[in-house]
Amino acid sequence: MMMDFILKTWIWITFIRNKETLPTESKIINPKMEYETMSGAFIWEDEGLWELRNNQLKDAFKYVINHRMKLIVGRDSDVEVMRSKNFDKRIFEMAKKYFPNWIGFEKSRCSYNSELADRILRIKKVENWRFQKY
């Protein structure tokens, strides 16, 4: 419990310091969805997360993109969460408050999508297999 409080506070401070610094519109016509290894989730190449020089913001956003993946795949999925479902959801909502116009929060990127869900689950299955292999 105390660790969650400390982590949540650190993330909150990180969001405040970097408020509205992420891209709000895409410069790419058809951005590709890519696997982000550290969070085990997915991002689109135009969201500005990989280009960040700010490792603290990048680290804080792993909870956001992990929860977003859960929304895309569907609530009944067996996709892992970073901390707990409630924790990830709270961080996601906090990020929406401080980065309301970030392109990563577009409805199409935060809503259930069966085609994307199938793709995500296939990629996750391969990644888990690769991890087990090592």
Residue pairs with C-beta under 8 A, 6 or more apart in sequence:
4 83
4 84
4 87
7 83
8 87
8 90
8 91
10 60
11 60
11 63
11 91
11 94
12 94
14 56
14 57
14 60
15 57
15 60
15 94
15 95
15 97
15 98
15 99
16 98
18 54
18 56
18 57
18 98
19 98
19 99
20 98
20 99
20 100
20 101
21 54
21 57
21 99
22 47
22 48
22 49
22 99
22 102
22 103
22 104
23 46
23 47
23 48
23 102
23 103
24 101
24 102
24 103
25 103
26 46
26 103
27 46
28 45
28 46
31 44
31 45
31 46
31 47
32 44
32 45
33 42
33 43
33 44
33 45
33 116
33 119
34 42
34 43
34 44
34 45
35 41
35 42
35 123
35 127
36 42
36 43
36 49
36 50
36 62
36 65
37 127
38 59
38 62
39 61
39 62
39 63
39 65
39 66
39 82
40 66
40 80
40 124
40 127
41 62
41 65
41 66
41 68
41 69
42 65
42 69
42 72
42 120
42 123
43 49
43 50
43 65
43 104
44 103
44 104
44 109
46 103
47 102
47 103
47 104
49 58
49 61
49 65
49 104
52 58
60 91
60 95
61 95
62 82
63 82
63 83
63 87
63 88
63 91
63 92
64 88
64 91
64 92
64 95
64 104
65 104
66 80
66 81
66 82
66 88
67 81
67 82
67 88
67 89
67 91
67 92
68 92
68 104
68 109
68 110
69 79
69 120
70 77
70 79
70 81
70 85
70 88
71 110
71 111
71 112
72 109
72 110
72 111
72 112
72 113
72 116
72 117
72 120
73 79
73 112
73 116
73 117
73 120
73 121
74 112
74 117
77 117
77 121
79 120
79 121
79 124
81 87
81 88
82 88
95 102
95 105
96 105
99 105
103 109
104 110
